[in-house]
Amino acid sequence: MPTQPLSQKEIEDRLRELPGWSVESDHLIRTYRLGDHFAATALVVHVAQIQQELDHHSDLTLGYNTVAVSVNTHSAGGAVTELDFRLAERVEGIAPGHGAD
């Protein structure tokens, strides 16, 4: 899997394709708001399944009705890589099905 750090330009270009996502402290991040705690928990479980499929794991923070996702690639020195964006795209694809915005 790609583990080369992306350039600032590549990151900016990719972020245009992922509204709601941003980069802070070398992590690709997004916080989702959901209807209640059960919906938030279900999203966390679904994201965990995707992480297992990709063999790439983010930090997930579960709140009452929020889920925060923060990811970078440790094997690339903690930089943002294509693999991080692949995970973000997959999460973006399932989040609406859980009622996330």
VOROLO-110887 format. One line per field, with one value per residue (C-alpha): x, y negated, z. Coordinates in nm, 3 decimals, m for minus. Layout:
<recs>
px <- (X,...)
py <- (Y,...)
pz <- (Z,...)
</recs>
This chain:
<recs>
px <- (0.000,0.121,0.313,0.490,0.402,0.186,0.302,0.110,m0.034,m0.147,m0.312,m0.490,m0.612,m0.741,m0.913,m1.124,m1.276,m1.358,m1.567,m1.558,m1.209,m0.898,m0.537,m0.419,m0.084,m0.007,m0.338,m0.630,m0.935,m1.311,m1.582,m1.926,m2.244,m2.512,m2.864,m2.777,m2.523,m2.639,m2.594,m2.250,m2.148,m2.272,m2.060,m1.752,m1.807,m1.851,m1.533,m1.345,m1.453,m1.318,m0.993,m0.949,m1.014,m0.753,m0.514,m0.491,m0.622,m0.724,m0.788,m1.161,m1.316,m1.674,m1.887,m2.256,m2.358,m2.021,m1.743,m1.403,m1.167,m0.795,m0.548,m0.194,0.053,0.304,0.519,0.560,0.690,0.346,0.274,m0.049,m0.046,m0.275,m0.370,m0.516,m0.728,m0.842,m0.966,m1.132,m1.313,m1.445,m1.565,m1.730,m1.911,m2.072,m2.131,m2.456,m2.608,m2.566,m2.729,m2.396,m2.340)
py <- (0.000,m0.354,m0.496,m0.794,m1.127,m1.347,m1.699,m1.997,m2.055,m1.692,m1.715,m2.038,m1.887,m1.574,m1.776,m1.948,m1.606,m1.549,m1.833,m1.840,m1.687,m1.887,m1.837,m1.937,m1.845,m1.597,m1.413,m1.391,m1.460,m1.491,m1.494,m1.356,m1.449,m1.182,m1.150,m0.974,m0.759,m0.433,m0.576,m0.708,m0.370,m0.191,m0.424,m0.345,0.028,m0.017,m0.230,0.036,0.295,0.077,0.026,0.402,0.446,0.181,0.287,m0.083,m0.213,m0.561,m0.706,m0.712,m0.921,m0.837,m1.103,m1.097,m1.183,m1.246,m1.043,m1.202,m1.035,m1.119,m0.934,m0.948,m0.682,m0.576,m0.389,m0.719,m0.899,m1.011,m1.193,m1.203,m0.955,m0.823,m0.542,m0.796,m0.945,m0.599,m0.537,m0.879,m0.816,m0.484,m0.645,m0.925,m0.661,m0.493,m0.789,m0.910,m0.563,m0.612,m0.956,m1.137,m1.493)
pz <- (0.000,m0.071,0.221,0.069,0.231,0.011,m0.074,0.061,m0.289,m0.318,0.024,m0.067,m0.396,m0.222,0.053,m0.214,m0.282,0.088,0.231,0.609,0.630,0.716,0.818,1.164,1.317,1.036,1.082,0.841,1.059,1.059,1.324,1.243,1.427,1.457,1.595,1.919,2.097,1.940,1.587,1.679,1.821,1.508,1.293,1.504,1.455,1.080,1.058,1.256,0.998,0.714,0.904,0.934,0.560,0.473,0.751,0.834,1.164,1.269,1.611,1.678,1.953,2.046,2.211,2.295,1.939,1.772,1.617,1.554,1.308,1.306,1.085,0.953,0.841,1.104,0.852,0.661,0.967,1.082,0.756,0.557,0.267,m0.004,0.234,0.478,0.203,0.096,0.451,0.465,0.135,0.262,0.586,0.387,0.182,0.483,0.717,0.555,0.600,0.975,0.964,1.007,0.897)
</recs>
